[in-house]
Amino acid sequence: MKRILVTRFSAMGDVAMVASVLREFQDQHTDTEIIMVSRPLFSAFFDGIPRLKFHQFDPKYKHRGMSGLVKLFKELKPYGAIQVADLHNNLRSRFLDILFRTAGYQVKILDKGRPEKKALTRQQNKVFKQLKLTTERYADVFRALGYPVKLKHHLEKQHRLIPSGMMPILASNSKKIGISAFAQHPFKVLSMEKMTEIIKYLSDLGTQVVLFGGGQAEKDITEEWARKFPNVHSVVGKYKLGEELDIIAHLDLMISMDSSGMHMASLMGVPCISIWGATHPFAGFLGYGQKMEDCVQVEHPNRPNSVYGNKSCLCDGVEAIDLVTSEMVIEKVKAKLDFE
């Protein structure tokens, strides 16, 4: 049995994409064991993947700094792996790579495609084309280690149990739509006014709407929506990540910004209407198995101006995300679920 160490420490959506790739990889290579190294919160993404063991990475305390990474290296050595797939390619992972190479491991590192992404996001002489999907970049690392991998790039519905308290909502005959209305950067987030219009429309149809998010501010916003509209439910702060995945698995559709909500929907095999502002699917971060026609965006020569959406993107003096209307999102939802 071949054993491979896989490192990807953050961010949430990127780690969820790793899980999608590893699920298919393990199906295709039944003679391999995976040691997945990432933050404790993300362990739920890898539940159910055969022959996979999760090893916790604690960057704030136990594995902080160079001495902490040396400690992590010593923790990982007893697994007896002979190969390392670095799916992060940052300072921490590259330091670990040096330690593993010195110890005789075969190490392959993610190519992030920085030159192509720089060409895609620059303002002058922009090279506007679809770049390699991030999931294929992950698969390339395993190919470089000597494993053929063919990704299907289609959604596979996952069968999960309904969490306690969600049975009346998720077992109903109504359409069930999740909404992940937030993102790390404001240039990726649809205005609360427009999102309110979308939620009201779905509520008026009798759709069961489940709101996702994290942190107190997002909890307050989603609970206000839940109070204001019937059939709308906030699960923010009420369930663990694994239970949120259980909930998502029972949805008919997810609506999400270019953020982790989209990638969690992909992992559970649920189609997603994704909303794009400063970023663009061409950078390769569309959810695994999701369709380009389900992306809501306004094409403009300034887009995308960044890979991660951390920079203002003005299109004719207006933020790109603000050019997206609630009607555009609603039309996508109606087409997807055959609403009248």
Secondary structure per residue as TSV (DSSP state, phi and psi in degrees):
chain	resnum	aa	ss	phi	psi
A	1	M	-	360.0	121.1
A	2	K	E	-81.7	139.2
A	3	R	E	-120.4	129.3
A	4	I	E	-122.7	129.3
A	5	L	E	-86.7	130.1
A	6	V	E	-121.4	126.6
A	7	T	E	-116.2	127.8
A	8	R	-	-157.8	112.2
A	9	F	-	-93.5	-29.2
A	10	S	-	-165.6	176.2
A	11	A	-	-87.7	-180.0
A	12	M	H	-54.8	-49.5
A	13	G	H	-63.7	-38.4
A	14	D	H	-65.3	-40.2
A	15	V	H	-68.5	-37.7
A	16	A	H	-61.3	-38.1
A	17	M	H	-65.6	-35.7
A	18	V	H	-59.0	-43.3
A	19	A	H	-60.9	-40.0
A	20	S	H	-60.7	-41.1
A	21	V	H	-69.5	-44.4
A	22	L	H	-65.6	-32.4
A	23	R	H	-60.6	-45.1
A	24	E	H	-73.0	-37.8
A	25	F	H	-59.5	-45.3
A	26	Q	H	-68.9	-29.3
A	27	D	H	-66.6	-34.4
A	28	Q	H	-87.8	-20.1
A	29	H	-	-129.4	90.4
A	30	T	T	-81.0	-0.9
A	31	D	T	-103.8	19.6
A	32	T	E	-120.9	149.3
A	33	E	E	-119.4	141.4
A	34	I	E	-113.4	132.6
A	35	I	E	-108.0	106.4
A	36	M	E	-92.6	122.8
A	37	V	E	-110.1	113.8
A	38	S	E	-160.9	-178.0
A	39	R	-	-70.0	147.2
A	40	P	G	-53.7	-38.8
A	41	L	G	-55.0	-33.3
A	42	F	G	-87.5	1.4
A	43	S	G	-59.9	-30.7
A	44	A	G	-61.5	-27.3
A	45	F	G	-62.6	-24.9
A	46	F	G	-103.8	3.0
A	47	D	T	-60.7	133.6
A	48	G	T	90.0	-9.0
A	49	I	-	-77.5	123.0
A	50	P	T	-65.8	146.0
A	51	R	T	55.4	40.3
A	52	L	E	-124.9	129.4
A	53	K	E	-114.9	135.0
A	54	F	E	-97.2	129.4
A	55	H	E	-115.4	125.5
A	56	Q	E	-75.9	135.4
A	57	F	-	-110.9	123.8
A	58	D	-	-118.8	88.8
A	59	P	T	-73.3	-18.1
A	60	K	T	-84.9	-29.7
A	61	Y	T	-129.0	-81.5
A	62	K	T	-59.7	-38.5
A	63	H	T	-114.2	30.3
A	64	R	-	-78.4	137.1
A	65	G	H	70.9	-176.7
A	66	M	H	-63.6	-40.3
A	67	S	H	-64.6	-36.4
A	68	G	H	-67.1	-37.2
A	69	L	H	-69.8	-34.8
A	70	V	H	-63.2	-39.4
A	71	K	H	-62.7	-42.4
A	72	L	H	-61.6	-43.5
A	73	F	H	-56.5	-44.6
A	74	K	H	-67.4	-32.5
A	75	E	H	-67.6	-34.2
A	76	L	H	-83.1	-25.5
A	77	K	G	-56.7	-41.7
A	78	P	G	-62.9	-15.4
A	79	Y	G	-64.8	-21.7
A	80	G	-	76.3	23.2
A	81	A	-	-70.7	158.6
A	82	I	-	-121.2	-6.1
A	83	Q	E	-133.8	150.6
A	84	V	E	-129.7	127.8
A	85	A	E	-108.3	104.0
A	86	D	E	-86.9	101.9
A	87	L	S	-97.8	15.9
A	88	H	S	-115.3	-51.3
A	89	N	-	58.7	56.4
A	90	N	S	-125.0	-175.6
A	91	L	H	-59.5	-43.8
A	92	R	H	-63.9	-49.9
A	93	S	H	-66.1	-35.6
A	94	R	H	-69.1	-33.9
A	95	F	H	-63.6	-43.0
A	96	L	H	-61.2	-39.6
A	97	D	H	-58.2	-40.6
A	98	I	H	-61.6	-43.8
A	99	L	H	-62.4	-42.6
A	100	F	H	-69.2	-41.7
A	101	R	H	-62.1	-41.8
A	102	T	H	-61.4	-31.3
A	103	A	T	-85.9	2.3
A	104	G	T	95.1	9.2
A	105	Y	-	-76.2	150.8
A	106	Q	E	-83.4	123.4
A	107	V	E	-123.5	130.3
A	108	K	E	-125.9	143.3
A	109	I	E	-121.7	142.3
A	110	L	-	-58.2	132.1
A	111	D	-	-94.0	108.9
A	112	K	-	-76.6	-9.6
A	113	G	-	68.4	39.2
A	114	R	H	-58.3	-43.3
A	115	P	H	-59.9	-42.8
A	116	E	H	-66.4	-38.2
A	117	K	H	-70.2	-34.4
A	118	K	H	-65.1	-40.0
A	119	A	H	-66.7	-34.7
A	120	L	H	-70.5	-33.7
A	121	T	H	-99.6	-9.5
A	122	R	-	-71.6	155.9
A	123	Q	S	-81.9	-34.4
A	124	Q	S	-100.5	135.9
A	125	N	S	54.5	44.1
A	126	K	-	-62.4	134.2
A	127	V	-	-99.6	96.8
A	128	F	-	-94.2	97.2
A	129	K	S	-155.6	160.8
A	130	Q	-	-68.1	126.0
A	131	L	-	-94.8	167.9
A	132	K	-	-58.7	136.9
A	133	L	-	-63.9	143.9
A	134	T	H	-58.2	-38.4
A	135	T	H	-62.4	-35.1
A	136	E	H	-71.2	-33.4
A	137	R	H	-63.7	-40.0
A	138	Y	H	-61.2	-46.3
A	139	A	H	-61.9	-33.2
A	140	D	H	-59.3	-33.7
A	141	V	H	-64.0	-42.2
A	142	F	H	-69.7	-35.4
A	143	R	H	-61.6	-40.2
A	144	A	H	-66.2	-26.2
A	145	L	T	-80.0	-6.6
A	146	G	T	107.2	12.3
A	147	Y	-	-110.1	116.7
A	148	P	-	-65.9	135.5
A	149	V	-	-136.4	128.5
A	150	K	-	-122.6	107.9
A	151	L	-	-82.3	138.7
A	152	K	-	-79.7	-31.6
A	153	H	-	56.9	41.6
A	154	H	S	-138.6	157.2
A	155	L	-	-76.0	137.9
A	156	E	-	-123.8	111.4
A	157	K	-	-61.1	129.3
A	158	Q	-	-96.9	140.2
A	159	H	-	-99.7	114.5
A	160	R	-	-131.0	157.0
A	161	L	-	-75.8	149.6
A	162	I	-	-79.9	127.0
A	163	P	-	-64.9	156.5
A	164	S	T	-56.3	133.3
A	165	G	T	92.4	-13.9
A	166	M	-	-102.8	-2.9
A	167	M	H	-57.3	-47.3
A	168	P	H	-60.7	-29.3
A	169	I	H	-84.0	-49.5
A	170	L	H	-83.2	-20.2
A	171	A	T	-93.8	2.4
A	172	S	S	-74.9	165.9
A	173	N	S	-83.7	-4.3
A	174	S	S	-71.9	157.6
A	175	K	-	-65.4	144.6
A	176	K	E	-124.0	120.0
A	177	I	E	-125.3	130.0
A	178	G	E	-94.9	150.5
A	179	I	E	-132.2	122.4
A	180	S	E	-110.2	94.0
A	181	A	-	-90.2	4.5
A	182	F	-	-125.9	165.0
A	183	A	-	-154.8	168.3
A	184	Q	S	-66.3	-33.8
A	185	H	S	-115.9	138.7
A	186	P	G	-65.1	-22.0
A	187	F	G	-75.7	1.3
A	188	K	G	-114.5	3.0
A	189	V	-	-111.8	123.8
A	190	L	-	-64.9	143.9
A	191	S	-	-59.5	150.6
A	192	M	H	-63.1	-32.3
A	193	E	H	-62.9	-45.1
A	194	K	H	-69.7	-38.3
A	195	M	H	-65.9	-36.1
A	196	T	H	-59.9	-41.5
A	197	E	H	-62.2	-39.7
A	198	I	H	-66.0	-45.6
A	199	I	H	-63.1	-42.0
A	200	K	H	-61.4	-43.6
A	201	Y	H	-59.2	-47.7
A	202	L	H	-67.7	-38.4
A	203	S	H	-62.5	-43.3
A	204	D	H	-63.1	-27.6
A	205	L	T	-77.6	-10.3
A	206	G	T	86.6	11.3
A	207	T	-	-71.2	140.8
A	208	Q	E	-82.7	117.7
A	209	V	E	-109.7	125.3
A	210	V	E	-113.8	123.6
A	211	L	E	-102.1	130.5
A	212	F	E	-114.6	156.6
A	213	G	-	172.1	-169.8
A	214	G	-	-152.3	145.2
A	215	G	S	90.8	162.6
A	216	Q	H	-66.6	-42.0
A	217	A	H	-61.1	-44.9
A	218	E	H	-70.0	-33.2
A	219	K	H	-61.6	-43.7
A	220	D	H	-63.7	-43.3
A	221	I	H	-64.6	-47.7
A	222	T	H	-68.0	-34.7
A	223	E	H	-70.1	-30.4
A	224	E	H	-67.5	-41.9
A	225	W	H	-60.5	-42.5
A	226	A	H	-64.5	-35.4
A	227	R	H	-70.6	-33.6
A	228	K	H	-79.8	-32.4
A	229	F	S	-124.9	138.2
A	230	P	T	-69.8	155.1
A	231	N	T	68.1	13.7
A	232	V	E	-113.1	131.4
A	233	H	E	-134.2	128.5
A	234	S	E	-95.2	130.6
A	235	V	-	-111.1	10.3
A	236	V	T	-64.9	124.8
A	237	G	T	77.0	2.9
A	238	K	T	-102.6	-19.8
A	239	Y	S	-135.7	152.2
A	240	K	-	-73.9	166.4
A	241	L	H	-57.5	-43.7
A	242	G	H	-60.6	-37.7
A	243	E	H	-71.2	-33.9
A	244	E	H	-62.8	-38.5
A	245	L	H	-63.5	-39.5
A	246	D	H	-57.5	-43.5
A	247	I	H	-64.6	-48.0
A	248	I	H	-58.8	-36.8
A	249	A	T	-60.0	-20.9
A	250	H	T	-99.8	5.7
A	251	L	-	-84.7	155.4
A	252	D	S	-85.8	-26.4
A	253	L	E	-161.8	148.3
A	254	M	E	-116.5	144.2
A	255	I	E	-115.6	125.9
A	256	S	E	-147.5	151.9
A	257	M	E	-68.8	178.7
A	258	D	S	-72.8	81.6
A	259	S	S	-155.8	-173.1
A	260	S	H	-63.2	-26.9
A	261	G	H	-56.5	-40.7
A	262	M	H	-62.4	-43.2
A	263	H	H	-74.2	-31.0
A	264	M	H	-68.4	-37.6
A	265	A	H	-62.2	-43.3
A	266	S	H	-58.8	-43.6
A	267	L	H	-62.9	-31.3
A	268	M	T	-93.0	1.5
A	269	G	T	76.3	28.7
A	270	V	-	-107.8	128.9
A	271	P	-	-63.5	150.0
A	272	C	E	-134.1	129.4
A	273	I	E	-85.6	110.6
A	274	S	E	-104.3	143.3
A	275	I	E	-115.0	128.0
A	276	W	-	-123.7	133.0
A	277	G	S	-115.4	-96.8
A	278	A	S	-70.5	-22.1
A	279	T	S	-96.4	177.9
A	280	H	-	-150.4	142.9
A	281	P	G	-57.9	-22.2
A	282	F	G	-60.8	-21.9
A	283	A	G	-71.8	-11.1
A	284	G	T	103.3	8.6
A	285	F	T	-105.7	16.7
A	286	L	S	-61.8	142.2
A	287	G	-	-55.7	145.3
A	288	Y	T	-60.1	124.9
A	289	G	T	80.5	-3.6
A	290	Q	-	-79.2	160.6
A	291	K	-	-106.4	141.9
A	292	M	G	-60.4	-34.3
A	293	E	G	-69.4	-11.6
A	294	D	G	-93.4	5.6
A	295	C	E	-86.3	135.2
A	296	V	E	-106.2	118.0
A	297	Q	-	-161.9	161.3
A	298	V	-	-114.5	120.2
A	299	E	-	-73.6	135.1
A	300	H	-	-156.7	144.7
A	301	P	T	-56.1	-24.7
A	302	N	T	-76.3	-19.8
A	303	R	-	-90.6	143.1
A	304	P	-	-82.1	152.2
A	305	N	S	-106.1	-2.1
A	306	S	-	-157.6	159.4
A	307	V	S	-79.9	-37.7
A	308	Y	S	-105.6	-3.6
A	309	G	S	79.6	23.1
A	310	N	-	-92.9	7.2
A	311	K	S	-127.2	145.0
A	312	S	-	-59.7	138.0
A	313	C	-	-127.2	93.5
A	314	L	E	-85.8	125.2
A	315	C	E	-116.6	105.7
A	316	D	T	56.5	40.9
A	317	G	T	83.3	1.6
A	318	V	E	-122.8	141.2
A	319	E	E	-58.2	137.8
A	320	A	G	-55.0	-41.5
A	321	I	G	-64.7	-27.3
A	322	D	G	-78.4	-9.4
A	323	L	G	-81.3	-15.5
A	324	V	-	-79.1	131.1
A	325	T	-	-104.7	159.6
A	326	S	H	-64.0	-33.5
A	327	E	H	-63.0	-37.2
A	328	M	H	-61.7	-42.0
A	329	V	H	-67.7	-45.5
A	330	I	H	-60.5	-41.4
A	331	E	H	-61.6	-39.7
A	332	K	H	-63.2	-43.3
A	333	V	H	-64.2	-43.6
A	334	K	H	-61.3	-41.1
A	335	A	H	-68.4	-35.7
A	336	K	H	-72.9	-39.0
A	337	L	H	-111.6	11.0
A	338	D	T	58.2	37.6
A	339	F	-	-73.1	147.1
A	340	E	-	-80.7	360.0
